[in-house]
């Protein structure tokens, strides 16, 4: 009975604050206050307050054992070692992937030579003559195909 009274008083107080915020034309803040104000009544009506009480008691019991029980400390050490191993392997895995140079397959042959300095831009070319083929908008790809054929690709 006391839980119900406290829940509904908290909800009423939150709704009052939300109303005050709305009266001052702070609608976003008023909406947030209203949303938070509904929580105590909702928790009471769904029966979650006893669950929260049980969780609180169990957490307090665990915290009391934490100081005195060596078995709990052993568990904490194991959790720490596990977390350290997971972080370390993730770090090493990323580091190894970055440092390992990607090797070219033997069938690809040596890398093509590239000039160290960029060449000067050429003068604009005259448009190519059409050789009776219909223009399908892929004229630039013909140049690319020719380059690929010269390289044997």
C-alpha positions in Angstrom: 0.0 0.0 0.0 2.9 2.4 0.8 4.5 1.5 -2.5 1.4 2.5 -4.4 1.1 5.8 -2.6 4.8 6.7 -3.2 4.5 5.7 -6.9 1.5 7.8 -7.5 2.9 10.8 -5.6 6.1 10.6 -7.7 4.0 10.4 -10.9 1.8 13.4 -9.8 4.9 15.5 -8.9 6.5 14.7 -12.3 3.3 15.6 -14.1 3.1 18.9 -12.2 6.7 19.8 -13.2 5.9 18.8 -16.8 2.8 21.1 -16.7 4.9 23.9 -15.4 7.5 23.4 -18.2 4.7 23.4 -20.8 3.2 26.6 -19.3 6.6 28.2 -19.9 6.5 26.9 -23.5 9.4 24.5 -23.0 7.6 21.7 -24.7 10.5 19.4 -25.3 11.5 19.5 -21.6 7.8 19.1 -20.6 7.5 16.0 -22.7 10.7 14.5 -21.1 9.4 15.2 -17.6 6.0 13.7 -18.5 7.7 10.6 -19.8 9.8 10.1 -16.7 6.8 10.9 -14.5 4.9 8.0 -15.9 7.6 5.5 -14.9 6.8 5.1 -11.2 3.1 4.4 -11.8 3.9 2.1 -14.7 6.4 0.1 -12.6 3.9 -0.2 -9.7 1.0 -1.3 -12.0 3.1 -3.9 -13.7 4.4 -5.3 -10.4 8.1 -4.6 -11.1 8.8 -2.9 -7.8 9.1 -6.2 -5.9 11.5 -7.4 -8.7 13.6 -4.2 -8.2 13.6 -4.8 -4.5 14.8 -8.3 -4.9 17.6 -7.2 -7.3 18.7 -4.6 -4.9 18.9 -7.0 -2.0 20.8 -9.6 -4.1 23.3 -6.9 -5.2 23.8 -5.8 -1.6 24.5 -9.5 -0.6 26.9 -9.8 -3.5 28.7 -6.6 -2.5 29.0 -7.8 1.1 30.5 -11.1 -0.1 32.9 -9.2 -2.4 34.9 -7.9 0.6 35.1 -11.2 2.5 34.9 -14.1 0.0 38.1 -15.2 -1.8 36.0 -17.2 -4.3 34.4 -13.9 -5.5 37.9 -12.4 -5.9 39.0 -15.4 -8.0 36.0 -14.9 -10.2 36.8 -11.2 -10.7 40.4 -12.1 -11.6 39.1 -14.6 -14.2 36.8 -12.1 -15.7 39.7 -9.6 -15.8 42.0 -12.1 -17.5 39.3 -12.9 -20.0 38.6 -9.3 -20.9 42.4 -8.6 -21.2 42.8 -11.6 -23.6 39.9 -10.5 -25.7 41.2 -6.9 -26.0 44.7 -8.1 -26.7 43.7 -10.6 -29.4 41.6 -7.9 -31.1 44.4 -5.4 -31.0 47.0 -7.9 -32.3 44.6 -9.1 -35.0 44.1 -5.5 -36.2 47.8 -4.7 -36.0 48.7 -7.8 -37.9 46.3 -7.1 -40.7 47.7 -3.6 -41.2 51.4 -4.5 -41.1 51.3 -7.6 -43.2 52.0 -6.5 -46.8 49.6 -7.9 -49.4 51.6 -10.1 -51.7 50.9 -10.3 -55.4 50.1 -13.7 -56.8 53.0 -15.2 -58.8 50.9 -15.4 -62.0 50.5 -11.7 -62.0 54.1 -11.0 -62.7 56.0 -7.9 -61.8 54.2 -4.6 -61.1 54.1 -2.3 -64.1 56.5 0.6 -64.1 55.1 4.0 -63.4 56.8 7.3 -64.0 58.0 9.1 -60.9 56.8 12.4 -62.2 53.3 13.1 -63.6 53.3 13.8 -67.3 52.2 17.2 -68.6 48.6 17.3 -69.8 48.2 16.8 -73.5 46.4 19.2 -75.9 42.7 18.4 -76.5 42.2 15.7 -79.1 40.0 16.1 -82.1 36.8 14.1 -81.9 37.1 10.5 -83.3 35.3 9.7 -86.5 32.5 7.1 -86.3 33.2 4.0 -88.3 29.6 3.2 -89.1 28.9 1.8 -85.6 26.0 3.2 -83.7 26.8 5.3 -80.7 25.7 3.5 -77.5 27.4 5.9 -75.1 30.3 3.6 -74.4 32.9 5.3 -76.5 35.2 5.9 -73.5 35.2 2.2 -72.7 36.7 1.4 -76.0 39.9 3.2 -74.9 39.9 1.2 -71.7 39.4 -2.1 -73.5 42.4 -1.2 -75.8 44.6 -0.5 -72.8 43.6 -3.7 -71.1 44.3 -5.7 -74.3 47.8 -4.1 -74.6 48.6 -5.2 -71.0 47.3 -8.7 -71.7 44.4 -8.5 -69.3 
